[in-house]
Amino acid sequence: MNTGTAAERAAVTERYLNLLKSGGSDYPMDLLKKAGVDLTLRTTVQSVVDQMDELVSLLETEAAKIK
């Protein structure tokens, strides 16, 4: 996971906050695009799948510790 520079993180945070502020003022896919997330692109969807896979693996590792 790339954390980026402080300026990049600030820009991402600003886009995210604007997404939250927009509420339901437009179609969800359009709001996401304005926030910099284009779910019509295979690479974007694959990134989400990869992140979810990483989180599930982490959860499995932690769950195995409490058995």
N, C-alpha and C positions, 0 to 999 in steps of 0.2 A: 504494500500500500504506500503510495507516494504522498507525503505530507506537504510538499511544496514549500515555497518561501513564505515568509510572513505576509508579504503583499498578496501572494496568490491565495493564501488561506483567508485573508480579509475579504478579497473579492468573492470567493466562494461563499463565505458567510453572508455577505451582503446580498448575493443572488438568492440564497436560501431564505433569508429574512423577507425579501421582496416576494418570493413565492408564497410564504406563509401569509403575508399581508394581503396578497391578492385574493385570498379566500376562493370562492367559486366564481370569480368574475369572468372566466373564460373556460374553454374546454380543457380538461386536465392535460392532454398531450401538448396543447399550445402553451399552457403555463409552464410545463416542464421544459419545453424548448427555450422559453424566455429565460429560464433559470440555468440554461446551459446543458440540459439533459435531453438528448434526442433518442427516445426509445424506439424510433423507427430504424435505427442503425443496429446492425448485427453486433458490432463491436461494443456498443453500449450495453446491450442485453447480455452479451458474453461476460462483460465486466461484472455485472450484477450477479450472474450465476457463479462466477469465480469467487466473488466475495462471500456469497451465501455458502458455498462449499467450504470455504475456509472457516467460517463461523460454525458450521455444523461439525466440522472436524474438531475444532476447539471445544465445543460443547461435549462431544463424545469423549474426548480426552479427560475433561474435568469430571464428567459423570462417572467414568471408570474409576476415578480416585475415591469416590464415596461409596463404592459397593462393598 
